Every structure is written in structure tokens, then in C-alpha cells.
């Protein structure tokens, strides 16, 4: 497990904090005289097996210890019996509850994510192209940071902001806990990107990387601020966030009449904005890319078979490197 985010030192960290929590909840007298749970310090091996079982199922599943051949699962039952699993699960903790970070709604899991983030960049950031997007941890229950996203594959759960390479390898994860009280004057997109760019500057250098993201974050002001920090960026963008640039471009209806592959663009020397008629009209922006050199792509057009259309270089780059989080 050397080099793995769940290396033995991290599992020992969980085991130690679980034992601290157990001692805090059940005092010595209760252990010895009142018939309380007779737990000793949680060992590394039992925590590893318990963690592996929870990764498989996420919650208690008594049937996996069944003797019935259609219910039992030897992979679990041979690793540990059900009673130790249930008992350890009751006291499994990642952080010492007596010393939680104040003001954070995710304080109980922050030590785990901080440790995981350190492990993810132990060899540096080796991808030059990075994407930023949200990822959901499924959870149906009550919690102040639990979110609902309609139209998403995972509608209920905890939201994470992730910085990933093109193949999906995560370099950094930040838990979304709602409005940031420390800097509520900035839009959420700016807060997330400032955090991620600060992380890139700490672990590498902004001049070695380029960012790709979707229109949830994008705005002209964000692209401008990223350029000032020497961070190259490309995104899809909503027309009402282009600082009037979209008003100087061809109307969407007129663009569609000109056929698939037609595009129009404008630049002020700081941010380049382009409308491209793909299967539908898409607006894109970048602080370092343009449509040159124009490429070609194959598209299926209604009433015809596959046809070859023009594809701006900015669109090709975006399609190639966006989507690492997904």
C-alpha cells in the first residue's frame, strides 16, 4: 500500500483517533464495572479490514456473513467477523472531536481530506492540462452541507470541487460547505478558483499548466483575473457573463442559418470570445487560445449522413482536456 492515499500511516491515524474517541465516550469505570464495550486500542490490521469492508458496501450488511450460499460473501466473512465490524464501525473516527476546526461544517472529515490531498501531489502535478468541476459523494440524509442537484445522475450528496488531469486523476479536492464566511464578498466561482490556483502555485507553477472548466464558473472577470495571475484558461461561458462581447457577435438565429461549423469571434486583447454553431450554438472564452489553426470535425446533420465541418482550435482543445472530473 506504499504511496496509496490509504497508506498504513493514514490508516493508523484513523485507528488512533477511533481509540481516542472510544476512551472519551466510555470512561475507564464504565469499561471495567458496568459491562460496557470491552474494546482495546483498534489495531492497524482490523482498521484496514473494516475500511475495506465499508468501501465495498458503505453500510452494515449482515447478509454477507450469512451461511446461505446465495447471501454470504467469503471475501468479507473471511476478513473479519460481523461483531467486530459493527463494534469498530460505532467508534470509527477520523479526527479528535475535542480538537475540531472551529467554524467548519466539515471539521470531522477535514483531516482525512487534508491528508489525502497531500498524498495526491507527493510526486507533483505532472499533467499540463487540468480541469475543474464538481463531483458528488452520494448521501441521502440530513446534514447542513448536503446538497440537491436536479438533473444530475447523483442528485443528493456532498459536493466536492475537484482539480483533475485529463485521465481523471485528482490532484486536489475541496469540500463545498456553503457560503464562505471568510470571504463572502467574492462570487463562489472566484473563491473556488483562487483556492485552486493558490494550490497550483504551491505545488507547481501556473505557467506550466492550463485550466479548462464549464460555464458554471465562467465569467469575463474570472478570465481576466486568471490572466493577471499568469494562469491560462479556456471555458464555455454564458452570454450574459461576457461583459458585452456576445452583443458584438452574430445573433444565435443568424448563426444557425449559416450552417453547422460556422463561427464568429471577438477579442479585446485580454479575453477571446467565440460563438460556434456545433450541434447547437456554444459560446467559449479563453485568455490564450483562439480559433486558429482551424481544424475539421465530423458531425451528423439532420437529413444528411455524417459531414465534415470546421472546428475552431479552441473548441478542439476544450473537448480534448475538459471532462477529467467526470
N, C-alpha and C positions, 0 to 999 in steps of 0.2 A: 504493500500500500504506500510505499515511499513516493512522495511527490503528489499523491492524490489529495484532493481537498479534504477528504475524511481520513487523513493520515493518523497514525497511532497517537501522536501528541494531541490532536484535536479531540479524539475520542476519549482520551484520558482526561482532558479538560471537562468534557461533559460528565464523565463518571465522577470526578471530584466535586463538581458543583451539585450533582444529584445527591451525593452523600452529605454535603453541607446542608442542603435543603431538608434532607431527611432528619438530620440531627436537630435542625431548628424547629421542625414541626413536632417531633416526638422527643421529649426530653428523656434523660437517662432513667429517671424513676419510672416513667411510663413503660420504657423498654423492659425493665427488669421485674417490675412488680404488678403491673396492671394488664399483662398479657398483650401488649402492643406488638406491632410487627417486628419480628426478630431479624432485622436486616443488618448485615455488616456493611463495610465500605464496598460500593459497587466496583467490581473488578473490570479491567480493560476488556477481557475476553467476553464477559457477559454483556457489557455495554455494546460491544461490536455485534454480537449475535442479535441483541434486542434491536439495535439500529437497523440491521439488515432485514429483520422481520417486519419492522414498521415501514421500511422503504417498499417492501413488497405489497403490503396491504393497507397501510395508513391507519388502521384502527384494529381493535381486537376482533379476531375471527376464530372463535372456539372450534369451529368445524375442522380447521386444519390440523387439529390434534386428535381428530376422531379416528377410531379403529376401522370405520367403514371405508372400503377401498375407493368408493366414489366421492368421499368427502375429505379424507385425510390427505395430508401433503407431507411426505417424508422429509423434503427439503427444510421444512420448518420444525417438525416434531423431533427430528434427529439433532437439530441445532440446540434446542433448549425446550424444556417442558413448559406447559401453559402457565402454571402458577408463578414461577419466577418472572416470566414475561409480563404478566398482568401486574405483579407487585412492583417490578422495576419501572414499568410504564407510569405508575402512580406518582413516582418521585423523580422522574426524569426531568432535569432542569439544565438549561444552557448557561444561565447566569445566576450569580448570588443575589437573591431577592433583597438582601439587606443593603446592597450597594448598586442599585439600578440607576441608570442615567436619568436624571430628573428632566421632566418636560417632554419626554419622548413616548409616544404611544406604542412604539415597537421595542421598548427597552429590554424585554425578556429574550428577544432573539437577535438583538444588535451584535452582541459578542460573537455569535455564530457567523453572521454575515461579514463582520469586520475581519474575522479570521479567514473566512472563505475568500474574500476579496484580495487579501494579502497573498494567499496561496495561488490565486489565478494569475497573478503577474510576477511570480517569483522568477520567471525567465524573461520578463519584459513583455512589451506589446510588439509582436513580430509581424502583424498584418498592417499594411499601409492604409488600406481602405476599411473603415469602420462604420457601422450603422447603429443608430439609437432608436429604440422603440420600447413599447410597453409589453410586459409578459405577465400572465395571470397565474397565480397559485390557487388552484381550486379550493374553495372552502364555503360551506353552507352553514352559517351560524351567526351568532351575534358578536360583533366586535366593532369598535369605533372606526377602524381603518378598513373594514370590509367594504368592497365596492360592488356596484352593479353596472354591467355594461351590456346594454341591449344590442342585439345583432351580432354578438361575438360568440365564438364557439364555447368559450368558458364565460358565463355571464356573472357568476358570483365568485368572489375570492379576493385575495390580496394582490395588489398591483405592484409590480416591480419595474423600475426603469433600468434597462439593460444596455450596456455597451458591448457589442459583439463584432467578431470578424465575419467575413463573407460566408464561412462554413458553419457559423453558429456558435463558435467557441466564445464564451462570455469572459470579458476582461474585468467588468465591474457591474455590480448590481446595487441599486438604491431602492429601499422600500418607500412606497408612497404613503405618507401618513396624513395627507390632507394639507390644509393651508399652513405654510411655513411662517410661524410667528416671528422668527428672527429677521426675515426679510420679506414682509408681505407687500412691500411697495412694488416689487418686480413681478411681471407675469410669470405663471408657472413654467412656461417653456424656457424663459430666460434663466430661471433658477435651476432647472434641470441641466441645461446646457452649461451654465457656469460651473456647476458641480462636476460634470463630466470632463470639461476642458481643463479644469484645475487638476483633476485626476490624471489626464493625459500629460500635462506639464510635469507632474510629479514623477510619473513612471517612464516617460519618454520625452518627446519634444513635438510640439504642434506642427512644425514644418515637415515632419516625416509622415504625416497622416492626413487623410481627408474624410470628412463625415458625410453620411447620407441619412436622410430622415424624411418622414412624410409630412403632410400638411397640418397634422395636429399641432405641431410645434411651430411651423414655419411662419416667418414674418420678415418684412424688409428690415426692420430694426434689428432682429436677431442676426440676419445675414451680415449686416453692416458691422455689428459688434464682434462677430466671429472673425471677420476680415481684419479688424483692428488688432485682434489677438493672434494674427497670422495662422488662423485655422481655416483651411479650405473646406468648403461645404457646398452640397448640392441637395435640392429637395423639390418636392411638389409643394405648391403653395396656393392658398385660396385667393381669389381675385381681389377681395376686399382688404387684403393684407399686403398688397404690392406697392403701397404709397403712391397710387395713381398710375403706375406703369401699365396696368392692364387696359386703362382707358385709351392709351396711345396705340393699342394693338387692334387688329381686326376683330369685329364682333363675332361671337361664337357661331351664330347662324350663318354669317357670311363665310366663316372658315369651313364649316361643314359642306357648304355648296361647292367649295373648291376641290373637294375630294380628300380621300384618305392619304395622309403623308404630308399635306401642306402645313407650313408653319410660318409664324411671324414672330419677330423678336425686337427687343429694345434694350439699351444699356445706358447707364449714366456714368460708366467708368468705375463704379463700385460694385453694383449688383446687376447681373444679366437676367432678364426675364423673357420667357418664351412661351407662346401658345402653340401647341402641336395637335393636329387632328389625327389622333390614332383611331381606335375603335370609338372613342369619344374624345372630346376636346379636353386636353390636360394642360395645366399651367405649371411651369417649372421655373426655378430660380437657382442661380449659382454665383459665387463670388470669385470663381476662377475658370469655369468651363463655359463654352458657347456651343453653337450648333456645328461649328467646323471641327474636324472634317465630316461632312455629311455622309452617313452610312446608308445601307439599304436593309430592309426587313421584309419578311413575308407575312402578309395579313390576309385573312379571309373576309372578303367583301360580299355583302348581301347581293344575291343574284349572280355572283361570279364565283369561280374557283379561287384558289389562292393566287394573290397578286403581289408583285414586288413594289414597295412604296419607299419613299425617303424616310430616313430615321436620323434625326439630329444626334450629334455625338453626345450631348448632354443626356439625352434620353437613354442611349445605349449604356453609358456608364452607370446611370441610376439603376437600370434594370439588372445590370451585372452585379452590383455591390449592395443594393438595398435588399433587405429580407433576411439578413443573418439572424435576427432575433426570432423570426417566425420559423 
